[in-house]
């Protein structure tokens, strides 16, 4: 059984930083495609960042490029999202996602991932 468990969400002020974690179990982590998505109230789930095992360069949404960093620790089956210079517009529930092996579709499409965590709330106050 595949499980993804996020943690690290919190209330933070504008300009602050947070680091989200996602512990993955039940699949071969080092050969998994991993992604972060977020969903704000009344909005669709949107892509944030992705790291695919065969691609040395991670991928980011334009809205977070230069502020967020995605990383993975294969020894600990854990993925991270370091979020810096947070803005109120970053307020959302953040979800981690995984797909076995590669991505059949586009890395930014939610339907490209097979497994999801329960989400962790990030709130940025102005």
C-alpha positions as CSV (number, residue, x, y, z in Angstrom):
1,X,0.0,0.0,0.0
2,X,1.4,3.3,-1.1
3,X,1.3,6.1,1.4
4,X,2.3,9.8,1.3
5,X,2.3,11.8,4.4
6,X,3.0,15.6,4.3
7,X,4.0,17.7,7.2
8,X,5.4,21.2,7.9
9,X,2.5,23.4,7.0
10,X,1.9,26.4,9.3
11,X,0.9,30.1,9.6
12,X,3.7,32.4,8.6
13,X,4.1,36.1,7.9
14,X,4.8,37.5,4.4
15,X,8.5,37.1,3.6
16,X,8.9,34.1,5.9
17,X,10.0,30.6,5.1
18,X,8.7,27.1,5.6
19,X,9.9,23.6,4.7
20,X,7.4,20.9,3.8
21,X,8.2,17.2,4.0
22,X,6.6,14.3,2.4
23,X,7.4,10.7,3.5
24,X,6.7,8.1,0.9
25,X,6.2,4.4,1.6
26,X,5.1,1.4,-0.5
27,X,6.9,2.2,-3.7
28,X,10.5,2.3,-4.9
29,X,11.3,5.9,-4.0
30,X,14.5,6.4,-5.9
31,X,12.8,5.6,-9.2
32,X,9.6,7.5,-8.5
33,X,8.4,10.8,-10.1
34,X,7.5,13.2,-7.3
35,X,5.6,16.4,-7.3
36,X,4.1,19.2,-5.2
37,X,0.8,20.7,-5.9
38,X,-1.4,23.3,-4.1
39,X,-5.0,24.2,-3.9
40,X,-6.4,27.4,-2.6
41,X,-10.1,27.8,-1.6
42,X,-12.3,28.0,-4.7
43,X,-9.5,27.2,-7.1
44,X,-8.3,24.2,-9.0
45,X,-5.3,22.2,-7.9
46,X,-2.2,23.7,-9.4
47,X,1.3,22.5,-10.1
48,X,4.2,23.8,-7.9
49,X,7.3,21.7,-8.5
50,X,8.4,18.2,-9.6
51,X,11.4,16.1,-9.5
52,X,11.8,13.0,-11.7
53,X,14.5,10.4,-11.0
54,X,15.9,10.4,-14.5
55,X,15.9,14.2,-14.9
56,X,18.7,16.1,-13.1
57,X,16.8,19.4,-13.3
58,X,13.7,19.9,-11.2
59,X,10.7,21.7,-12.6
60,X,8.9,24.7,-11.1
61,X,5.8,26.8,-11.8
62,X,6.7,30.3,-12.8
63,X,5.0,31.7,-9.8
64,X,7.4,30.0,-7.4
65,X,10.6,29.9,-9.5
66,X,13.5,31.4,-7.6
67,X,11.6,31.2,-4.2
68,X,10.9,27.4,-3.8
69,X,13.3,24.5,-3.9
70,X,12.2,20.9,-4.3
71,X,14.6,18.2,-3.2
72,X,14.5,14.5,-2.3
73,X,16.4,12.3,0.1
74,X,16.4,8.8,-1.4
75,X,17.9,7.3,1.8
76,X,15.0,8.5,3.9
77,X,12.2,8.1,1.3
78,X,11.4,11.8,1.8
79,X,10.8,14.7,-0.5
80,X,11.0,18.4,0.6
81,X,9.8,21.7,-0.5
82,X,11.7,24.7,0.9
83,X,9.6,27.8,0.5
84,X,11.2,31.2,0.9
85,X,9.9,34.7,0.5
86,X,6.4,33.6,1.0
87,X,3.5,35.7,-0.2
88,X,-0.2,35.7,0.7
89,X,-0.8,34.3,-2.7
90,X,1.0,31.1,-1.6
91,X,-1.7,30.4,0.9
92,X,-3.2,26.9,0.0
93,X,-3.3,23.3,1.0
94,X,-0.1,21.7,-0.3
95,X,-0.2,18.1,-1.6
96,X,2.7,15.8,-2.5
97,X,2.2,13.3,-5.2
98,X,4.0,10.3,-6.7
99,X,4.1,8.1,-9.8
100,X,6.0,4.9,-10.2
101,X,8.9,5.3,-12.7
102,X,8.5,8.1,-15.2
103,X,5.7,10.5,-16.1
104,X,3.5,9.4,-18.9
105,X,1.9,12.8,-19.3
106,X,3.2,16.2,-18.4
107,X,4.9,16.7,-15.0
108,X,2.6,19.6,-14.3
109,X,-0.6,17.7,-14.8
110,X,-2.2,16.2,-11.6
111,X,-3.5,13.3,-13.6
112,X,0.1,12.2,-14.3
113,X,0.5,11.1,-10.7
114,X,-1.1,8.0,-9.2
115,X,-0.7,8.7,-5.5
116,X,-1.4,11.7,-3.2
117,X,-1.0,12.7,0.3
118,X,-3.7,14.2,2.5
119,X,-2.3,17.7,2.3
120,X,-0.9,20.3,4.7
121,X,-2.1,23.8,5.2
122,X,0.1,26.8,4.5
123,X,-1.2,30.2,5.4
124,X,0.8,33.4,4.7
125,X,-0.5,36.5,6.5
126,X,0.0,39.9,5.1
